[in-house]
């Protein structure tokens, strides 16, 4: 439950509030996560007045303000269609109006379509203070530690990369049981990311070597058993979806 | 903290807590059009426009909105006629929703209207796909989205100046949709927007002379619902109202050895804390059924034992919901944990006893010492003899899951003492009269000191046939003397309400080489959970309807061999209860899967095989000779059965003949891993419970010739007020707009059992017709009196008067208007109140019949399925209102689709539930829907004045097996269990490939 609400006008003010040891203070983006019922008590720093919602095309990259909403992202021209699909899969229209790019990544579980796609694109985060750069893949497993006192201001994704996103779920708009995103650079670099399980999507392959890709994928989900699916199923389906994604990015 | 909001153009300063949501803030300011359906942004009932953007009020804090402008439904449109003041009327979007049947319960309607407004403001000509995407954030459990989507497309056309208001359900297009029997109905693949909301109807001649019955009249409550008027239970303000919360058990089975509420009581703002030590121990059942309850009495408002995770431990009332929540944490409870039974297979004769309380009251064959809530043994004919005569015996084991009704308005109740010190219970219920009777002993009040008021209901689907939470608020009002509001959260709906009974079913069928069924025997092991509400009757219905469908052919048709046995067992899980379909969908899963398997194995056409053995007109409903919900059975003959025509129409609509035998059609070009298939299931339901379900109605005439129709029947969003009004209007010769229909209030309206068992149009409708006929007689007498007093022609006999067009007309053409009759009767001469009362109970329960078809695409590598199309052709007798009736079919098919593919409640070994919100419990959204088509095949049921049968429950019955049969057609995967999750289908596919190796 939210105890105090702050809406700073500058990043410095925001950082000052977020740097406090106590009370527990969290940055609030769209609020779709922090306004959900919770037993925790914390203060929030609402980032809406910091001007962090711009999206710019920077060379071949897309620079996404941390506070840009998922719906804002959909309006980017030439957005890879697979990313658009993943965003649609991530949230319904109402939620896309509030949920932000950074907030969605920070609160993502393994079943997040958006995080799976952005991890495949090797998204880079810019964090304040010090404009520190961090890869999404480094952040996801260590979110609570790495984000302490920090503020994500930008997310950078490459625009000239082919992306494929495939998933299996009980119905078209249901959360994925298994999903795979594959990004392919013209240099031959390929990143394969698995989602649908656990606390965060995982990157399985990043490189140019196409040998043993499928066994790496299978190996990554050997233990991926939970109340939604068996590991045996996830292993097989992750391989199948990976094959389809690789075909699509060729 | 202080914030400024501009709400609907008016700037206001508010004091708010940093954690307060906009939903809470706006509702506390009286913006009741913003609805509470969940707390986590999935349902969209609280949709508002914030600086022009659609957001969920529950997930936006008031503080975040500081300085912004908000638009709620209250700012959109208004009633066109407000006395001397002229207004612009409803917004074209609202008008379109009203006309198109897009509104059922109306709880999600304000959100949908705002969605449409946002979309059309930036995109005046959206595609259907765009509409569905924008609507994806608003869940609807009633309509199946067909009509809301069409309403928005039509509103767009009106706003563009390309269509006229009112075109949706009137004019030429309307009459083209009716076809005479024996005429093939053309496909409407390219039909214009304006007609998509209307179903096809194969008509019977009787309907042609009617003016109102058979017409798609807009729902009577649509205008208020589309404006988000405060029509629902929680939409009231009472001075000093307290907020209730309940402490629930965290363990599946335990004795409460110690409970100390002193710290909670000491918390500032807490008005009362009640534990089992504080209130009388009265054994009862929450099942909202007639007296005597056909099941065990095994529950207490609060007990010293808990029997599932989510069972009640204590009640709190406080000045705010937050304080009440805080107080719950201060109640100290010591549990002596007991071993628990979670799986239904472990329940019978286990040494763990779930019900060992001395107050337990048995009904018929319950046996608490065996964990048996009810037992059913029904033998029709001699199945053993039938099996001996069979050439083939087929045996199968099947399993169906526990699923949730998931109505968007949660359970909610407000209780208060009125000025006569009578307890008023304003509640979202399907059974106001049963609630009054059941609550009286629980609260220690005589029935006459309780008044139950049912306002508009935001969906119920059976879960509000339970007297589930009224006692909580009632006890707290007694304890405090103050009004109490108790409203479930979405999590409470999943963990502490009711659900569909999960079952494990064995089916054994004997068949001759020519496809004649010689005997059919089912055993159902049914899980009632921790309490036995509806245990006997739900599972009884599983056999009563599903096992009655296929009687066999030839001599077996005359004397079928059918057995239905069931054990309904207690487990330490949330109780099951009533859910639309009431046991029947559970029965059709095994029956229709087994029919398909038999047809495949014997090389028979699956449709011909079914029709060869199906129950026909003129035959006895076999179970009517053997069982009637624990009461004396009475044989019933099937008078009407449109099944064969339903099959013919449904086959045409799905394209069966083109697809079923065409292997090329099954292949998807460029996607070798996909296969397409079609499947069928044939179903029947019942219409009310014979000799038991009773409805009452009273009608009085007003000065201006309008009529008040008071019914106990409980419109829970289905449109029953409207169809009851249509029947009364038809009898009285007036348009529907002259009918003021009110339901239900135990002080004002006659008794009615309530909205369940597909009974309202049939039972309450017959009661309304009887009352209307009495009124009509008095009008004729009065009209003859007036005409004869005028002395302008021959003497007129009342029996010669015709009522039509708001006039009473004699054979020689002289007429008196109803306005004149109203004034004359109340003011001018021989004054009387023209009124009538009627009640009806039926000796029969004529079954509706239907054929359901599904088209699916299966990914044979992953097991993922996509349902592409659902068709239902249904004989529900005469259709009083095609638009509302087809809304029932569409909404029912979508709930059934969830049962088929995505909905399931799964417990771990500790009895904790996997699904606690609408993210994990996935019900279908607007943007993932298959195409749906409804066809009505009318028959005239002779036991009803307008020839109606039921429509509400039957669409639930056959979707799951039709989908699974289509999966088998597509891929060979042969499922025994639903939902057809990708992994289940994949495993079934693996079995085939193993078999092939």
Boltz contact constraints between the chains, C-beta under 6 A:
constraints:
  - contact:
      token1: [A, 1]
      token2: [B, 19]
      max_distance: 6.0
  - contact:
      token1: [A, 2]
      token2: [B, 18]
      max_distance: 6.0
  - contact:
      token1: [A, 2]
      token2: [B, 19]
      max_distance: 6.0
  - contact:
      token1: [A, 4]
      token2: [B, 18]
      max_distance: 6.0
  - contact:
      token1: [A, 5]
      token2: [B, 18]
      max_distance: 6.0
  - contact:
      token1: [A, 5]
      token2: [B, 63]
      max_distance: 6.0
  - contact:
      token1: [A, 31]
      token2: [B, 59]
      max_distance: 6.0
  - contact:
      token1: [A, 31]
      token2: [B, 60]
      max_distance: 6.0
  - contact:
      token1: [A, 31]
      token2: [B, 64]
      max_distance: 6.0
  - contact:
      token1: [A, 32]
      token2: [B, 41]
      max_distance: 6.0
  - contact:
      token1: [A, 32]
      token2: [B, 59]
      max_distance: 6.0
  - contact:
      token1: [A, 35]
      token2: [B, 59]
      max_distance: 6.0
  - contact:
      token1: [A, 35]
      token2: [B, 61]
      max_distance: 6.0
  - contact:
      token1: [A, 36]
      token2: [B, 40]
      max_distance: 6.0
  - contact:
      token1: [A, 37]
      token2: [B, 39]
      max_distance: 6.0
  - contact:
      token1: [A, 46]
      token2: [B, 64]
      max_distance: 6.0
  - contact:
      token1: [A, 92]
      token2: [B, 136]
      max_distance: 6.0
  - contact:
      token1: [A, 92]
      token2: [B, 137]
      max_distance: 6.0
  - contact:
      token1: [A, 93]
      token2: [B, 134]
      max_distance: 6.0
  - contact:
      token1: [A, 93]
      token2: [B, 136]
      max_distance: 6.0
  - contact:
      token1: [A, 93]
      token2: [B, 137]
      max_distance: 6.0
  - contact:
      token1: [A, 94]
      token2: [B, 44]
      max_distance: 6.0
  - contact:
      token1: [A, 94]
      token2: [B, 54]
      max_distance: 6.0
  - contact:
      token1: [A, 94]
      token2: [B, 56]
      max_distance: 6.0
  - contact:
      token1: [A, 94]
      token2: [B, 137]
      max_distance: 6.0
  - contact:
      token1: [A, 95]
      token2: [B, 41]
      max_distance: 6.0
  - contact:
      token1: [A, 97]
      token2: [B, 53]
      max_distance: 6.0
  - contact:
      token1: [A, 97]
      token2: [B, 54]
      max_distance: 6.0
  - contact:
      token1: [A, 97]
      token2: [B, 55]
      max_distance: 6.0
  - contact:
      token1: [A, 98]
      token2: [B, 55]
      max_distance: 6.0
  - contact:
      token1: [A, 168]
      token2: [B, 862]
      max_distance: 6.0
  - contact:
      token1: [A, 168]
      token2: [B, 864]
      max_distance: 6.0
  - contact:
      token1: [A, 168]
      token2: [B, 982]
      max_distance: 6.0
  - contact:
      token1: [A, 170]
      token2: [B, 901]
      max_distance: 6.0
  - contact:
      token1: [A, 170]
      token2: [B, 902]
      max_distance: 6.0
  - contact:
      token1: [A, 170]
      token2: [B, 981]
      max_distance: 6.0
  - contact:
      token1: [A, 171]
      token2: [B, 901]
      max_distance: 6.0
  - contact:
      token1: [A, 171]
      token2: [B, 902]
      max_distance: 6.0
  - contact:
      token1: [A, 171]
      token2: [B, 928]
      max_distance: 6.0
  - contact:
      token1: [A, 172]
      token2: [B, 928]
      max_distance: 6.0
  - contact:
      token1: [A, 173]
      token2: [B, 925]
      max_distance: 6.0
  - contact:
      token1: [A, 173]
      token2: [B, 928]
      max_distance: 6.0
  - contact:
      token1: [A, 174]
      token2: [B, 902]
      max_distance: 6.0
  - contact:
      token1: [A, 174]
      token2: [B, 922]
      max_distance: 6.0
  - contact:
      token1: [A, 227]
      token2: [B, 914]
      max_distance: 6.0
  - contact:
      token1: [A, 229]
      token2: [B, 983]
      max_distance: 6.0
  - contact:
      token1: [A, 233]
      token2: [B, 983]
      max_distance: 6.0
  - contact:
      token1: [A, 237]
      token2: [B, 862]
      max_distance: 6.0
  - contact:
      token1: [A, 240]
      token2: [B, 861]
      max_distance: 6.0
  - contact:
      token1: [A, 240]
      token2: [B, 862]
      max_distance: 6.0
